[in-house]
Amino acid sequence: MKAEIISIGTEILLGQILNTNQQWLSLRLCELGIDVYHQSTVGDNPQRLAQAIRQGLNRSDIVITTGGLGPTVDDITLDVISRVLSKKLIYSKKIACKINSHFGRQCLKMPRENLRQAHIPEGAKILENDVGTAPGFIVEEDGEAKGRILVALPGPPRELNPMFGRFVAPYLKKKTGSDWVIKVRTLSMTGLPESAVDRKVKDLLKSPPPVTVGIYAKPALIELKIMVKAKNGKAAKALIDKIDRKISARLKKYIFGRDGETLERAVGEKLAKARKTLAIAESCTGGLISDRITNIPGSSKYFKMAIVVYSNEAKISQLDIPPAAISKYGAVSRQTAIEMARNIREISGADIGLSVTGIAGPTGATRTKPVGLVYIAISVPKKIIWKEFHFKGEREMIKFRSSQAALDLLRRSL
């Protein structure tokens, strides 16, 4: 079956809110083996919305609308759907009571405007809203678009998500009458540019159906998405595993996670498994690496401490970096990075010391030390690992790329 999603709301078009519903619904439909061929966003305009719904019913088996089911005058979805489908709006006493109870639980009197939400197109299946006041509904079209299905859902994700899971997903699964599933796996990697990854998996990117492999570039991160369609979950997993093994054989040392696993989580798991503790000395990243590490629950098991030594004076007073070394080599240098890593390890008593120092810009550069120059060092007993980087971008991007490089160097050293 083919589906499309229509998001309704001028605030979405103006960029005032982020539309996460389209992504969430696409993932859920994918899990049901339903192909999403179209997505669109329409403002609060009756004519344009009617046109979008008619077009959707003409080309798709399932049309899902989100938003516009509220009680205010700019909530037009209910009226427009009623007009497009030529169905009367029927008052539901049951829905009215439920809406009234919603306000009663908050010790509030129900505004009369909310009674608009107690009307549903004739013959529609009501989808109860246990969070808000706007019910959803499903209409099986019996007019010109006979056999098509229209699903209307409220816009707020806290209302939409449980409503879809409780009512819509079981309904669509039954309607499809098939166990076909679409599965997606994402392989995340860092340390290689997109072009280099493309070279290594070019043949897999041309995989014929039912397998699709796509490459997606993000800041300091490359994702390879494997999508397969199969008759059941077991067959889909077997197909994905086969492609995963091929990719891993070529890019294993660059891959740090799957299906949204972050680099900081991968590092944390390796630290915990190795029973090693970590301490960090940061300069140009300003605490970003420590922030990412501590975003992971349970990080106290392996993370001992961090210190942000942004100025030369702080490096000297807090980390005992020799003033002569800073005078000779500079705060942004291999020598200073090594001293920072070694000294934070000794001061903290951690197994591993990690340091970063660099020039995030836009000021602070010299002829020999440009913006984006970053040194990262790792200290363990009897061994030092260090690396020089030259990052491009604005200040915040250089800081993020530095944190990504530091975590990846730590991951590889583990």
N, C-alpha and C positions, 0 to 999 in steps of 0.2 A: 504494500500500500504506500501511496505517496502522500506526504503531509506538508503543510506550510504553516508558518507562524506569523500572525499579524499583531504587532505591538501597537497599542493605541495610547496616545498622549503627546500633546504639544511639548510638554516639559522634556520628553525624551529627545525630540528633534532639536530642541534648543540646547541640549547638552547639560541641562540642569540636574538630571539624575542619570546614573549609569544603568543601562538596561541589561541586567543579568539574567532575566527570564528567558531570553532567546537561547542563550548557551545552556542553561539548566534544562529547558524543555528538549532541546536537540539531543542532549546526552541521554535523557530518559527515553525518548522515542527511539534512539539508536539501540538502546538496550532491549527494546521491544521488537527490534527487527524492522522498524518503519523508517523508510527513507525520507529525509527532509530535503526537499528540492528548492524551496523558496522561503525567504524571510523578508519581512518588510515592516516599516514603521510608518504610522499614519497619525497626523495631528488630530485635534478635536474638531474635525470638519465633517459634517454628515455626508456631503456629496462624495468626498474623497474616500471616506471609510466605506460607503456603500459600494463604490467602484472596486475597492480593494477586495471586499468580501465576495462580490460577484465574480471577479477574476479568479479568486482563490477556488471557489466552488466549481468553476469551469475547468480548472486544470489539475486540481488535487482531490484525492479521496477524502482527506481529513483537513479541515481548516481549524486552527486553534487561535482564538483571539485572547489577548491579555489586556486588562485595564478597561477603564470607562464604565464600570458597573456601580460606581458610587452614587450618592444621593444628590449631588449638585448639578447645576444646569449644564456644566461642561462634560458631564458623564453621559455620553450619547450612544454607547454601544448597544444597550438594550433596545432603544427605539429604532436604531438603524437596522439591527438584525431582524426585528419584527417586520419592518417595512420590506427589506430585501427578500425575506422568506414568505411574505404575505401571510403572516400569522398574527392573530390577535394576542394582545398581552392579557393574561389571565391573572387576577388577583389571587394570591395564596394566603389564606388565613394562617396556615401552619408557619410559613416563612415570617409573616408579620409578628406572630407570637414569639418566634425565635429571636427576631431583631429586638423586640421589646424586652425580652429576657436579658439580652446582651447588655442593654443600657441599665436594666435593673440591677444586674450584678455589680455595676459600678456606682449604684445609688444615684443614677441620673435619669431624667425624664427623656423619653425618646422624642426627638424632633419630628414633626410631621413629615418633613422632607424625606426621611428614611423610609416612609411607606412606598416610595417609588421602587425600592429594592424588593418589595414583596410581589412584584409582577414578573411573570415568566411567560415566554412564548407558548402558545397553545400546543400541547402535546410534547413539550420538552421534558427531559429527565432532569430533576432538580439535584444539584450538588450542594450539600449543606456546608456551610462555613462555620467551623467551630472556633475560629479566631476573631473574625471580623463580622461585618453586617451584610456584605454583598454575597449572595449565593451565586454559584456558577450554574451552568446548565449545558445539556447536550441535546442537540436537535438532529434527528435523522431526516434528511430532506426527502420530501415526496413530491416535489414540484418538478421544475425544469432540470434541476440537478439531482434527480432521484438516485438514492444510494449514497450520496455524499453525506459526510458527517461534519457538523459544526459544533465545536466546543468553545464555550465562553468562560473564561476564568478571570478572577479579580487580579489586579496588578501587583499589590504588595507580595513579595516573595514569601513572607511568613504566613500568608493566606493561600497563595497559589500552590506552594510545594506540597503541603499536607493534603490539599484537595485533589491534586493530581494523583498522588500516591494512593489515596484511599478509594477514589472513585474512577478516575479517568484511566489509569493504567490497567486495572482489571477489566474495565469495559473494552478498551482497545485490544487487549490480549485475546479476549473472547471473540471480538469481531474479526480479527485477522485470521483466526482459526489455524494458526501456524506456529510452529516452534522455532521458526527462523529467527536468528539473532544477529545483531551487528555488534562486534566487539572492537574496542580500541585500546591500544597500549602505547604509552608515550615513553620513549627512551630519552633521558636528559643527559647532556654531555657538555663539557667545557674544556677549553685549552686548544681548540682547533677552530679556524674560521669556517664559515659556511661553505666556501668553495672547496676546501680540503675534505670536508665531510661528504660533499656532493660527489667528489672524485672517487671516494672509497665505496660508495653505495649506489653509483649511477645506475647499474643494472637493476637493482632492487626498486629504485624509484620508477622503473618502467614495468613493474609487475602487473600482469593481466588480472582481471577480475577472477575470483572474488577477493583478491588481495589488493590493497592500495597502500603505498608507502609515500609519505610526504615529509618534506624537510622545512623547518620553520626556524628562522633566526630571531633571537632576542638578545638584549644586551648581555654579553659575556656568557651566552648560553645558546646551545643549539638543541632543538628537539626533533626527533624522528618519530612520526606517528604511524603506527601500523594499524590499519583498519581491515577487518575481514567480515564477510557475511557467510554464515553457515547454517545448516539445518538445526543445530542445537549447540548449547554452550560448550560441550566437550569437543566437538569438531572445530568450533571457532578457536578454542584455546590451543588445540594441536596446530592449527595453521599459524597462529600468532607466535607460538613457541618456536616453530620452524624458522620463521623470518627473524625472530629475535636472536636465535643462535647464529645465524649468518652475519647479522649486524655486529653482534658481540665479538665474533671471531676477528673482525676487522678493526673494531673501535673500542675494544674492551677497556683499555687503560684510561680512555676519556669519558666513559659512561659512569656516572655517579648515582643515578637513580632511575626509577620507573614510576610512571603514573603519579607524577606530582611530588615525588620525594625530593626534598630540598638538599642542597649541598651540605648545609649545616647539620641536618639530620644524619646524612651519610657519614659525616666526620664524627658526630657524636656516637654513632653505633660502633664505629671502628675503635674509638677511644675506649668505650665501655668494654668491648670485646677483648681488647689488648690490656685492659686494666691499667691504663696510663692516665696521668693527670696533666692538665694543660694550664699554662699561664701566658698572658698576652701583654705585650707592650706596643701600644699604638701611637702613631703620630698623625700622619695625614688623614687617616680614616676616622679619627676622633671618637673611637668607641664603637664604630659600626660592626666590626668583627665580633666583639664581645656581645653586642646586642643580638646578633644573629645566633651566636652559640647558645645564649641563654633563652632564646625563643623556644628551645626544645625542652619539653618537660623531662625532668630527671637529670638535667645537665650538671646539677651540683655533685653528681657522682664522679665526674671527671674534670670539671672546670674549677680551678682553685681561685684565681684572681686575675684582674686586669688593671692596667694603669695607662692613662692617656698622658703622654709626655709630649705636649705640643710644642713647647718652647725649648730652646737650647738649655736654658737654666734648669728646666724641669728634668731634662735628660741627664744633666750633671748631678743635680741634687737628689733626685729620686732613684736613678738607676746607676749612679756612680760611673757614668760615661766620662772618661778622661777629657778634660777641657782641651788638652793638646791634640787629641784625636779629632775633635770637632773642628778645631782651628785648622788642622792640616788637611782633613778629608772633607769636611762639611757635615752638617746634620743629615743631609740626603746623600748617603754613600753606602757602599758595601760594608766598609769597616764599622760605621755607626750601627747599621742594621744588625750586624753580627754581635756587637757588644750589647745591644739592647736585648737580643734574644738570649744570649748567654747569661746576662745579669738578671733578667726577670725570672729565669729558671732557678738561678741560685738563690735569689731573694725569697721566692715563693716556696721553694722546695718541691716544685712540680717536676714531673718526668720530662716534660717538653716545654720549651720556651719558644714562643712565636713573636716575631716583630715585624713592623711595617713602618717605613719612613719614605716620604716622597713629596712631590710638588703637585698639589691638586689644582692650582691656578685660581683665577687668571693671572695673579701676580706671583712674585717670588722666584721667577725663572731667571737664569743667567745664560750666557752664550754657550756654556758647556753643560748646563743642567736645565733642559727645557721643561715646560709644563707637561706633566704626564710621566715624568721619570719617577719610578718607584722601585725601592729595594725591599725585598722580603727575605727574612732569614728564619731558620728553625734551628734550635739548639737542643741536642740530646747529649747525654754523657759521651765524651770522646768523639763527637761528630758535629759538624756544622753543615747545614744545607742553605744555600742562598741563591737568589735569582734576581736579575735585573729586568725591569719591564718598562715599556714605553707605551702608555695608554693615550688614546684620543678621546675627545669629548669635553663637555662642560664639567665644572667642578664636581657636581654630585655624581655624574657618571664615572669620573675618574676614581672617586671614592668607592663607588660600588664595584667597579672592575678590580680595584685593589683588594677589596674584601673577598671577592670571588676568587682571585688568583691566590690569595693567602690561604683560604680554606682548601682550595684544590691542591696546592703544594703540600699542605698538611695531610690531606687525604692520601696522596700518593706516597708520602714518606711513611705513612702507617702501613 
